[in-house]
């Protein structure tokens, strides 16, 4: 390349970066660097003794939290997080139920939290997530155990896909937080992830701020906002781009959950301010089940289990009590 061509290339690149920065400033994109040490790590440090690395049959390393129950008799609570998220988003629920002596199992899906982040796009296929969850449950939960599956956002889809695969267990209930029938939704909004990864890297601050604006209710604690900023900054672009490219395939009937094989009377929880999966979509999902229980938290959004943890914990606790009473043939 001649010197003059190189000079024009550098000038064009500099102009492109400057233009992007101006766009980010005009749109209010958050350009602040994430804290060097923040809230995300505290959860893993607290439960370090209970965390293990599990290598799946597909050779993916997953971080798994397994807390044995005390006293026995209750169901194992299995927590499945949402898209490009982490088990730590359930920290308030895990802490609460573990303190009560409940058995808990939580998974960082591939690419998420402290699990392996492979660069191979096929690792983020929907069926890979389903297979990993089933395998981890089969590894850590004794066969024949009572199980309650708890999912958030994309994790609610995983709950509905995983439940029919647990034939060796008694799946007594399902808690679906901020969920909707993702397989029936218009995937047009995901077309942006068809852009090259380099472009997604440039506009990442805009995408990140847009997510937080829709996922958190107005007036959300600054600590929670910073926590989500820090967590999203740790997700490699190739990871979330690959995931959302695969997510567009949910419209294919091969990836639809078997609604005839779901736990009876699930609990659905939604945030009244949720702009990612609005309440109307959660109501639509609820209508697909027999005898569902729908709880709406008006002063919360998509991350309602983080914004209003005490309320969510109470709803889940009451649901588990109802499930256990039903199992023993007693009535409320």
C-alpha contacts under 8 A as a table, 3 or more apart, distances in Angstrom:
res1	aa1	res2	aa2	distance
1	X	5	X	6.26
1	X	6	X	6.32
2	X	5	X	5.26
2	X	6	X	6.20
3	X	6	X	5.02
3	X	7	X	6.11
4	X	7	X	5.05
4	X	8	X	6.31
5	X	8	X	5.14
5	X	9	X	6.16
6	X	9	X	5.00
6	X	10	X	6.18
7	X	10	X	5.22
7	X	11	X	6.10
8	X	11	X	5.03
8	X	12	X	6.05
9	X	12	X	5.15
9	X	13	X	6.13
10	X	13	X	5.07
10	X	14	X	6.09
11	X	14	X	5.12
11	X	15	X	6.12
12	X	15	X	5.06
12	X	16	X	6.11
13	X	16	X	5.04
13	X	17	X	6.26
14	X	17	X	5.17
14	X	18	X	6.09
15	X	18	X	5.02
15	X	19	X	5.99
16	X	19	X	5.11
16	X	20	X	6.18
17	X	20	X	5.09
17	X	21	X	6.19
18	X	21	X	5.09
18	X	22	X	6.22
19	X	22	X	5.08
19	X	23	X	6.20
20	X	23	X	5.04
20	X	24	X	6.14
20	X	202	X	7.29
20	X	203	X	7.61
21	X	24	X	5.02
21	X	25	X	6.12
22	X	25	X	5.03
22	X	26	X	6.07
23	X	26	X	5.11
23	X	27	X	6.10
24	X	27	X	5.19
24	X	28	X	5.98
24	X	29	X	4.87
24	X	30	X	7.77
24	X	31	X	7.90
24	X	203	X	7.90
24	X	205	X	7.48
24	X	206	X	6.59
25	X	28	X	5.05
25	X	29	X	6.02
26	X	29	X	7.72
27	X	206	X	7.70
29	X	205	X	5.65
29	X	206	X	4.98
29	X	209	X	6.00
30	X	205	X	5.83
30	X	206	X	7.19
30	X	208	X	7.97
30	X	209	X	6.20
31	X	205	X	6.35
34	X	226	X	7.38
34	X	229	X	6.43
34	X	230	X	5.06
34	X	233	X	7.08
35	X	38	X	5.80
35	X	226	X	7.94
35	X	230	X	6.68
37	X	41	X	7.62
38	X	41	X	6.39
38	X	42	X	7.56
38	X	227	X	6.84
38	X	230	X	7.16
39	X	42	X	5.52
39	X	43	X	7.64
39	X	223	X	7.86
39	X	227	X	5.60
40	X	43	X	6.40
40	X	44	X	7.71
40	X	88	X	7.15
40	X	227	X	6.15
40	X	230	X	7.30
40	X	231	X	6.51
41	X	44	X	5.43
41	X	45	X	6.21
42	X	45	X	5.09
42	X	46	X	6.11
43	X	46	X	5.22
43	X	47	X	6.46
43	X	88	X	6.02
43	X	91	X	6.64
44	X	47	X	5.32
44	X	48	X	5.61
44	X	51	X	7.82
44	X	88	X	7.56
45	X	48	X	5.06
47	X	50	X	5.45
47	X	51	X	6.42
47	X	65	X	7.71
48	X	51	X	5.23
50	X	65	X	5.74
50	X	66	X	5.79
50	X	67	X	6.21
51	X	63	X	6.80
51	X	64	X	5.61
51	X	65	X	4.57
51	X	66	X	6.59
52	X	63	X	5.88
52	X	64	X	5.32
52	X	65	X	6.49
52	X	66	X	7.88
53	X	61	X	6.33
53	X	62	X	5.63
53	X	63	X	4.82
53	X	64	X	6.18
54	X	61	X	5.58
54	X	62	X	5.17
54	X	63	X	6.36
54	X	64	X	6.75
54	X	136	X	7.80
55	X	58	X	7.95
55	X	59	X	5.72
55	X	60	X	5.49
55	X	61	X	4.49
55	X	62	X	6.34
56	X	59	X	5.03
56	X	60	X	5.22
56	X	61	X	6.45
56	X	62	X	7.53
56	X	132	X	6.84
56	X	135	X	7.33
56	X	136	X	7.82
57	X	60	X	7.43
60	X	110	X	7.00
60	X	116	X	6.72
61	X	110	X	7.31
61	X	115	X	6.00
61	X	116	X	5.27
62	X	107	X	7.22
62	X	108	X	6.21
62	X	109	X	6.46
62	X	110	X	6.13
62	X	114	X	7.54
62	X	115	X	4.49
62	X	116	X	6.22
63	X	107	X	6.18
63	X	108	X	5.41
63	X	109	X	7.75
63	X	113	X	7.90
63	X	114	X	5.88
63	X	115	X	4.91
64	X	105	X	7.33
64	X	106	X	5.90
64	X	107	X	4.73
64	X	108	X	6.41
65	X	104	X	7.63
65	X	105	X	5.63
65	X	106	X	5.06
65	X	107	X	6.37
66	X	103	X	7.75
66	X	104	X	5.85
66	X	105	X	4.67
66	X	106	X	6.67
66	X	140	X	7.36
67	X	98	X	7.07
67	X	103	X	5.58
67	X	104	X	5.00
67	X	105	X	6.44
68	X	102	X	7.40
68	X	103	X	4.73
68	X	104	X	6.59
69	X	72	X	6.08
69	X	74	X	7.98
69	X	76	X	7.81
69	X	98	X	7.45
69	X	101	X	5.12
69	X	102	X	4.64
69	X	103	X	3.74
69	X	104	X	7.20
70	X	101	X	4.66
70	X	102	X	6.52
70	X	103	X	7.32
71	X	101	X	7.08
74	X	102	X	6.61
74	X	103	X	7.62
74	X	146	X	7.30
74	X	324	X	7.48
75	X	102	X	7.45
75	X	103	X	7.07
75	X	145	X	7.05
75	X	146	X	4.58
75	X	147	X	4.86
75	X	148	X	6.18
75	X	172	X	7.86
76	X	102	X	6.91
76	X	103	X	4.84
76	X	104	X	5.73
76	X	105	X	7.18
76	X	141	X	7.69
76	X	145	X	7.34
76	X	146	X	6.22
76	X	147	X	4.75
76	X	148	X	6.16
77	X	102	X	7.38
77	X	103	X	6.14
77	X	104	X	4.86
77	X	105	X	6.16
77	X	147	X	6.11
77	X	148	X	5.08
77	X	149	X	6.08
77	X	150	X	6.98
78	X	104	X	6.04
78	X	105	X	4.76
78	X	106	X	5.81
78	X	147	X	7.17
78	X	148	X	6.26
78	X	149	X	4.91
78	X	150	X	5.84
79	X	87	X	7.31
79	X	90	X	7.54
79	X	104	X	7.70
79	X	105	X	6.26
79	X	106	X	4.78
79	X	107	X	6.97
79	X	149	X	6.37
79	X	150	X	4.86
79	X	151	X	5.85
80	X	87	X	7.19
80	X	106	X	6.46
80	X	107	X	6.42
80	X	149	X	7.64
80	X	150	X	6.16
80	X	151	X	4.68
80	X	152	X	6.67
80	X	155	X	4.98
80	X	156	X	7.57
80	X	158	X	7.20
80	X	159	X	7.24
81	X	85	X	6.24
81	X	86	X	5.92
81	X	87	X	5.76
81	X	89	X	7.41
81	X	90	X	7.74
81	X	107	X	7.63
81	X	108	X	7.51
81	X	109	X	7.89
81	X	151	X	5.84
81	X	152	X	5.33
81	X	153	X	7.30
81	X	154	X	7.12
81	X	155	X	4.86
82	X	85	X	5.43
82	X	86	X	7.35
82	X	151	X	7.32
82	X	152	X	5.26
82	X	153	X	4.92
82	X	154	X	4.41
82	X	155	X	4.56
82	X	156	X	7.71
83	X	153	X	7.15
83	X	154	X	5.41
83	X	155	X	7.28
83	X	243	X	7.94
84	X	111	X	7.26
84	X	112	X	5.63
84	X	235	X	7.33
84	X	240	X	6.24
84	X	243	X	7.74
85	X	89	X	7.46
85	X	108	X	7.97
85	X	112	X	5.86
85	X	113	X	6.73
85	X	231	X	7.83
85	X	232	X	7.95
86	X	89	X	6.01
86	X	107	X	7.79
86	X	108	X	5.37
86	X	109	X	7.35
86	X	112	X	5.65
86	X	113	X	4.72
87	X	90	X	5.76
87	X	91	X	7.25
87	X	106	X	6.07
87	X	107	X	5.99
87	X	108	X	5.51
87	X	113	X	7.14
88	X	91	X	4.84
88	X	113	X	7.95
89	X	92	X	7.83
89	X	305	X	7.78
89	X	306	X	6.68
90	X	93	X	5.30
90	X	94	X	5.97
90	X	305	X	6.94
90	X	306	X	7.25
91	X	94	X	5.10
91	X	95	X	5.93
92	X	95	X	5.27
92	X	96	X	6.08
92	X	305	X	7.63
92	X	306	X	7.07
92	X	309	X	6.07
93	X	96	X	5.11
93	X	97	X	6.12
93	X	305	X	7.64
93	X	309	X	7.00
93	X	313	X	6.10
94	X	97	X	5.45
94	X	98	X	5.81
94	X	104	X	7.06
95	X	98	X	5.32
95	X	99	X	6.06
96	X	99	X	5.31
96	X	100	X	6.58
96	X	313	X	7.46
97	X	100	X	4.99
97	X	101	X	6.54
97	X	102	X	5.46
97	X	103	X	7.91
97	X	104	X	7.71
98	X	101	X	5.10
98	X	102	X	5.19
98	X	103	X	6.66
98	X	104	X	6.70
99	X	102	X	7.41
105	X	137	X	7.87
105	X	140	X	7.86
107	X	133	X	7.64
108	X	111	X	7.98
108	X	112	X	5.59
108	X	113	X	5.58
108	X	114	X	6.62
108	X	115	X	5.79
109	X	112	X	5.35
109	X	113	X	7.56
109	X	115	X	6.54
109	X	129	X	6.85
109	X	132	X	7.82
109	X	133	X	7.98
110	X	115	X	5.52
110	X	116	X	5.78
110	X	117	X	6.23
110	X	118	X	7.87
110	X	123	X	7.61
110	X	124	X	7.33
110	X	129	X	7.46
111	X	114	X	7.90
111	X	115	X	5.87
111	X	116	X	5.52
111	X	117	X	3.95
111	X	118	X	6.67
111	X	124	X	7.84
111	X	235	X	7.56
111	X	239	X	6.22
112	X	115	X	5.66
112	X	116	X	7.46
112	X	117	X	7.05
112	X	235	X	7.16
113	X	231	X	7.96
117	X	236	X	7.95
117	X	239	X	7.04
118	X	121	X	7.93
118	X	123	X	6.95
118	X	239	X	7.73
119	X	123	X	7.96
119	X	238	X	6.57
119	X	239	X	6.92
120	X	123	X	5.73
120	X	124	X	7.97
121	X	124	X	5.86
121	X	125	X	7.61
121	X	238	X	7.72
121	X	239	X	7.56
121	X	242	X	5.26
121	X	243	X	7.75
122	X	125	X	5.47
122	X	242	X	7.83
123	X	128	X	6.62
124	X	128	X	6.55
124	X	129	X	7.13
124	X	239	X	7.60
124	X	242	X	6.20
124	X	243	X	5.15
124	X	246	X	6.98
125	X	128	X	5.29
125	X	129	X	6.86
125	X	243	X	6.85
125	X	246	X	5.57
125	X	247	X	7.76
126	X	129	X	5.39
126	X	130	X	6.58
126	X	246	X	6.57
126	X	247	X	6.81
126	X	255	X	7.82
127	X	130	X	5.07
127	X	131	X	6.09
127	X	255	X	7.72
128	X	131	X	5.13
128	X	132	X	6.07
129	X	132	X	5.18
129	X	133	X	6.27
129	X	158	X	7.73
130	X	133	X	5.34
130	X	134	X	6.35
130	X	158	X	6.21
130	X	161	X	6.69
130	X	162	X	6.22
131	X	134	X	5.27
131	X	135	X	6.11
132	X	135	X	5.12
132	X	136	X	6.12
133	X	136	X	5.25
133	X	137	X	6.20
133	X	162	X	7.12
134	X	137	X	5.29
134	X	138	X	6.15
134	X	162	X	6.16
134	X	165	X	6.99
134	X	166	X	7.21
135	X	138	X	5.09
135	X	139	X	6.18
136	X	139	X	5.01
136	X	140	X	6.21
137	X	140	X	5.37
137	X	141	X	5.51
138	X	141	X	5.76
138	X	142	X	7.27
138	X	143	X	7.32
139	X	142	X	7.74
141	X	145	X	7.01
142	X	145	X	5.88
143	X	168	X	5.55
143	X	169	X	5.73
144	X	168	X	5.77
144	X	169	X	4.56
144	X	170	X	6.32
145	X	169	X	5.41
145	X	170	X	6.09
146	X	169	X	6.27
146	X	170	X	4.72
146	X	171	X	5.89
146	X	172	X	6.27
147	X	169	X	6.97
147	X	170	X	6.03
147	X	171	X	4.74
147	X	172	X	5.81
147	X	173	X	7.16
148	X	171	X	5.92
148	X	172	X	5.66
148	X	173	X	4.77
148	X	174	X	5.55
148	X	175	X	7.57
149	X	159	X	6.17
149	X	163	X	7.77
149	X	171	X	7.54
149	X	173	X	6.47
149	X	174	X	4.78
149	X	175	X	6.25
150	X	155	X	7.84
150	X	156	X	7.35
150	X	159	X	7.00
150	X	174	X	5.80
150	X	175	X	4.60
150	X	176	X	6.14
150	X	177	X	7.66
151	X	154	X	7.53
151	X	155	X	4.29
151	X	156	X	4.36
151	X	157	X	7.72
151	X	158	X	7.27
151	X	159	X	6.02
151	X	174	X	7.95
151	X	175	X	6.30
151	X	176	X	5.28
151	X	177	X	6.04
152	X	155	X	4.62
152	X	156	X	5.28
152	X	176	X	6.17
152	X	177	X	4.62
152	X	178	X	5.88
152	X	179	X	6.53
153	X	156	X	5.45
153	X	157	X	7.37
153	X	176	X	7.77
153	X	177	X	6.30
153	X	178	X	5.09
153	X	179	X	4.72
153	X	180	X	7.52
153	X	277	X	7.86
153	X	302	X	7.93
154	X	157	X	5.24
154	X	158	X	6.54
154	X	179	X	7.04
154	X	182	X	7.91
155	X	158	X	4.82
155	X	159	X	6.15
156	X	159	X	4.97
156	X	160	X	6.42
156	X	175	X	7.87
156	X	176	X	5.18
156	X	177	X	6.78
156	X	178	X	7.85
156	X	179	X	5.61
156	X	180	X	7.86
157	X	160	X	5.17
157	X	161	X	6.25
157	X	179	X	7.50
157	X	181	X	7.74
157	X	182	X	7.30
157	X	257	X	7.52
158	X	161	X	5.00
158	X	162	X	5.78
159	X	162	X	5.15
159	X	163	X	5.87
159	X	174	X	7.35
159	X	176	X	7.90
160	X	163	X	5.57
160	X	164	X	7.44
160	X	257	X	5.72
160	X	258	X	7.34
160	X	259	X	7.50
160	X	262	X	6.57
161	X	164	X	6.54
161	X	165	X	7.42
161	X	256	X	7.77
161	X	257	X	5.05
161	X	258	X	7.10
162	X	165	X	5.30
162	X	166	X	6.76
163	X	166	X	5.58
163	X	171	X	6.88
163	X	261	X	7.49
163	X	262	X	6.38
163	X	263	X	7.48
164	X	167	X	6.75
164	X	258	X	7.33
164	X	261	X	5.54
164	X	262	X	6.62
166	X	169	X	5.50
166	X	170	X	7.76
166	X	171	X	7.41
167	X	170	X	7.53
171	X	174	X	7.94
171	X	263	X	6.43
172	X	263	X	6.24
172	X	264	X	7.74
172	X	323	X	6.65
173	X	263	X	5.28
173	X	264	X	6.69
173	X	265	X	7.30
173	X	266	X	5.96
173	X	267	X	7.99
173	X	320	X	7.90
173	X	323	X	6.84
174	X	263	X	6.31
174	X	266	X	4.99
174	X	267	X	6.32
175	X	266	X	5.94
175	X	267	X	4.75
175	X	268	X	5.85
175	X	269	X	7.62
175	X	316	X	7.36
176	X	179	X	5.92
176	X	266	X	7.40
176	X	267	X	6.17
176	X	268	X	4.72
176	X	269	X	6.29
177	X	268	X	5.78
177	X	269	X	4.71
177	X	270	X	6.01
177	X	305	X	7.93
178	X	268	X	7.62
178	X	269	X	6.10
178	X	270	X	4.82
178	X	271	X	6.88
178	X	274	X	7.86
178	X	277	X	6.43
178	X	282	X	6.82
178	X	302	X	5.80
178	X	303	X	7.71
178	X	304	X	7.84
179	X	182	X	7.96
179	X	268	X	7.71
179	X	270	X	7.55
179	X	277	X	6.67
179	X	281	X	7.61
179	X	282	X	5.66
179	X	285	X	7.41
180	X	277	X	6.50
180	X	281	X	5.10
180	X	282	X	4.79
180	X	283	X	7.92
180	X	284	X	7.05
180	X	285	X	5.27
181	X	184	X	5.64
181	X	185	X	6.75
181	X	281	X	7.04
181	X	282	X	7.71
181	X	284	X	7.32
181	X	285	X	5.51
182	X	185	X	5.21
182	X	250	X	7.17
183	X	250	X	4.76
183	X	251	X	4.98
183	X	252	X	7.72
183	X	255	X	7.67
183	X	256	X	6.23
184	X	250	X	7.84
184	X	251	X	6.19
185	X	251	X	7.67
186	X	189	X	7.49
187	X	190	X	5.44
187	X	191	X	7.23
187	X	248	X	5.69
188	X	191	X	5.48
189	X	192	X	6.77
190	X	193	X	5.78
190	X	194	X	7.78
190	X	244	X	6.57
190	X	245	X	7.29
190	X	248	X	6.90
191	X	194	X	5.46
191	X	195	X	7.83
191	X	245	X	7.94
192	X	195	X	5.80
193	X	196	X	7.73
193	X	200	X	7.33
193	X	241	X	5.53
193	X	244	X	6.53
193	X	245	X	6.23
194	X	241	X	7.73
194	X	245	X	6.73
195	X	199	X	6.44
195	X	200	X	6.59
196	X	199	X	5.42
196	X	200	X	6.46
197	X	200	X	4.92
197	X	201	X	6.07
197	X	237	X	6.42
197	X	238	X	6.33
197	X	241	X	7.09
198	X	201	X	5.07
198	X	202	X	6.51
199	X	202	X	5.12
199	X	203	X	6.46
200	X	203	X	5.22
200	X	204	X	5.68
200	X	237	X	7.00
200	X	241	X	7.95
201	X	204	X	5.03
201	X	237	X	6.24
202	X	205	X	7.64
203	X	206	X	5.45
203	X	207	X	6.47
204	X	207	X	5.05
204	X	208	X	5.98
205	X	208	X	5.04
205	X	209	X	6.10
206	X	209	X	5.30
206	X	210	X	6.04
207	X	210	X	5.09
207	X	211	X	6.21
208	X	211	X	5.22
208	X	212	X	6.43
208	X	229	X	7.32
208	X	232	X	7.06
209	X	212	X	5.16
209	X	213	X	6.08
210	X	213	X	5.15
210	X	214	X	6.38
211	X	214	X	5.33
211	X	215	X	5.85
211	X	276	X	8.00
212	X	215	X	4.97
212	X	216	X	5.72
212	X	225	X	7.25
212	X	228	X	7.41
212	X	229	X	7.95
213	X	216	X	5.86
213	X	217	X	7.64
214	X	217	X	7.53
214	X	274	X	6.58
214	X	275	X	4.82
214	X	276	X	5.69
214	X	301	X	7.76
214	X	302	X	7.49
215	X	274	X	6.23
215	X	275	X	6.50
215	X	276	X	6.15
215	X	301	X	5.86
215	X	302	X	4.63
215	X	303	X	6.01
216	X	220	X	6.20
216	X	225	X	7.89
216	X	273	X	7.89
216	X	274	X	7.42
216	X	300	X	7.22
216	X	301	X	5.22
216	X	302	X	6.18
216	X	303	X	6.15
216	X	307	X	7.80
217	X	220	X	5.63
217	X	273	X	5.80
217	X	274	X	7.26
217	X	299	X	7.02
217	X	300	X	5.36
217	X	301	X	4.84
217	X	302	X	7.81
220	X	224	X	6.89
220	X	225	X	6.98
220	X	307	X	6.98
221	X	224	X	5.37
221	X	225	X	6.50
222	X	225	X	4.95
222	X	226	X	6.09
223	X	226	X	5.17
223	X	227	X	6.02
224	X	227	X	4.91
224	X	228	X	6.26
224	X	306	X	7.89
225	X	228	X	5.35
225	X	229	X	6.24
226	X	229	X	4.92
226	X	230	X	6.05
227	X	230	X	5.17
227	X	231	X	6.12
228	X	231	X	4.99
228	X	232	X	6.03
229	X	232	X	5.36
229	X	233	X	6.18
230	X	233	X	5.20
230	X	234	X	6.70
231	X	234	X	5.42
231	X	235	X	7.09
232	X	235	X	5.35
233	X	236	X	7.66
235	X	239	X	6.64
235	X	240	X	6.84
236	X	239	X	5.25
236	X	240	X	6.78
237	X	240	X	5.61
237	X	241	X	5.92
238	X	241	X	5.18
238	X	242	X	5.87
239	X	242	X	5.28
239	X	243	X	6.21
240	X	243	X	5.02
240	X	244	X	6.18
241	X	244	X	5.44
241	X	245	X	6.17
242	X	245	X	5.18
242	X	246	X	6.37
243	X	246	X	5.29
243	X	247	X	6.16
244	X	247	X	4.73
244	X	248	X	6.58
245	X	248	X	5.72
245	X	249	X	7.76
246	X	249	X	5.59
246	X	250	X	7.88
247	X	250	X	5.77
248	X	251	X	6.84
249	X	252	X	5.67
249	X	255	X	7.69
250	X	253	X	7.31
250	X	255	X	5.57
250	X	256	X	6.84
251	X	255	X	7.42
251	X	256	X	7.68
252	X	255	X	5.88
252	X	256	X	7.23
253	X	256	X	5.14
258	X	261	X	5.71
258	X	262	X	7.21
259	X	262	X	5.62
259	X	288	X	7.49
259	X	289	X	7.57
263	X	266	X	6.55
264	X	289	X	7.53
264	X	290	X	6.48
264	X	291	X	7.20
264	X	292	X	7.82
265	X	289	X	7.04
265	X	290	X	5.89
265	X	291	X	4.69
265	X	292	X	4.54
265	X	293	X	6.74
266	X	289	X	7.55
266	X	291	X	7.49
266	X	292	X	5.10
266	X	293	X	6.30
267	X	292	X	6.06
267	X	293	X	4.83
267	X	294	X	6.08
267	X	295	X	7.71
267	X	316	X	7.87
267	X	319	X	7.07
268	X	282	X	7.52
268	X	286	X	7.01
268	X	292	X	7.25
268	X	293	X	6.02
268	X	294	X	4.72
268	X	295	X	6.16
269	X	294	X	5.89
269	X	295	X	4.78
269	X	296	X	5.83
269	X	297	X	7.53
269	X	312	X	7.77
270	X	274	X	7.46
270	X	279	X	6.17
270	X	282	X	6.85
270	X	294	X	7.78
270	X	295	X	6.37
270	X	296	X	4.86
270	X	297	X	6.20
270	X	301	X	7.42
270	X	302	X	7.21
270	X	304	X	7.19
271	X	274	X	5.26
271	X	278	X	7.98
271	X	279	X	7.06
271	X	296	X	5.72
271	X	297	X	4.86
271	X	298	X	5.94
271	X	299	X	7.03
271	X	300	X	4.65
271	X	301	X	4.15
271	X	302	X	5.74
271	X	303	X	7.61
271	X	304	X	5.64
272	X	278	X	7.60
272	X	279	X	6.38
272	X	296	X	6.05
272	X	297	X	5.56
272	X	298	X	4.20
272	X	299	X	6.38
272	X	300	X	5.91
272	X	301	X	5.92
273	X	278	X	7.49
273	X	298	X	6.67
273	X	299	X	6.86
273	X	300	X	5.76
273	X	301	X	4.43
273	X	302	X	7.38
274	X	277	X	5.91
274	X	278	X	5.08
274	X	279	X	6.88
274	X	300	X	7.25
274	X	301	X	4.01
274	X	302	X	4.68
275	X	278	X	5.26
275	X	301	X	7.28
275	X	302	X	7.16
276	X	302	X	6.58
277	X	281	X	6.30
277	X	282	X	7.22
277	X	302	X	7.04
278	X	281	X	5.59
278	X	282	X	6.80
279	X	282	X	4.97
279	X	283	X	6.14
279	X	296	X	7.83
280	X	283	X	5.04
280	X	284	X	6.26
281	X	284	X	4.90
281	X	285	X	6.29
282	X	285	X	5.00
282	X	286	X	6.15
283	X	286	X	4.95
283	X	287	X	6.26
283	X	294	X	7.67
284	X	287	X	5.21
284	X	288	X	6.96
285	X	288	X	5.46
285	X	289	X	7.49
286	X	289	X	5.69
286	X	292	X	6.01
286	X	293	X	7.80
286	X	294	X	7.11
287	X	290	X	7.67
287	X	292	X	7.68
289	X	292	X	5.93
295	X	315	X	7.93
297	X	300	X	5.72
297	X	301	X	7.98
297	X	304	X	7.50
298	X	301	X	7.96
300	X	303	X	7.27
300	X	304	X	5.10
300	X	307	X	6.07
300	X	308	X	6.63
301	X	304	X	5.30
301	X	307	X	7.64
303	X	306	X	5.49
303	X	307	X	6.16
304	X	307	X	4.81
304	X	308	X	5.49
304	X	309	X	7.07
304	X	312	X	7.48
305	X	308	X	5.60
305	X	309	X	4.75
305	X	312	X	5.71
305	X	313	X	7.93
306	X	309	X	5.32
308	X	311	X	5.61
308	X	312	X	6.42
309	X	312	X	5.11
309	X	313	X	5.92
310	X	313	X	5.06
310	X	314	X	6.18
311	X	314	X	5.19
311	X	315	X	6.35
312	X	315	X	5.12
312	X	316	X	6.21
313	X	316	X	5.17
313	X	317	X	5.92
314	X	317	X	5.04
314	X	318	X	6.10
315	X	318	X	5.32
315	X	319	X	6.19
316	X	319	X	4.97
316	X	320	X	6.14
317	X	320	X	5.18
317	X	321	X	6.28
318	X	321	X	5.12
318	X	322	X	6.22
319	X	322	X	5.03
319	X	323	X	6.19
320	X	323	X	4.98
320	X	324	X	6.12
321	X	324	X	5.12
321	X	325	X	6.15
322	X	325	X	5.17
322	X	326	X	6.16
322	X	332	X	7.37
323	X	326	X	5.10
323	X	327	X	6.24
324	X	327	X	5.02
324	X	328	X	6.48
325	X	328	X	5.22
325	X	329	X	6.24
325	X	330	X	5.10
325	X	331	X	6.36
325	X	332	X	7.39
326	X	329	X	5.08
326	X	330	X	5.82
326	X	331	X	6.70
327	X	330	X	7.61
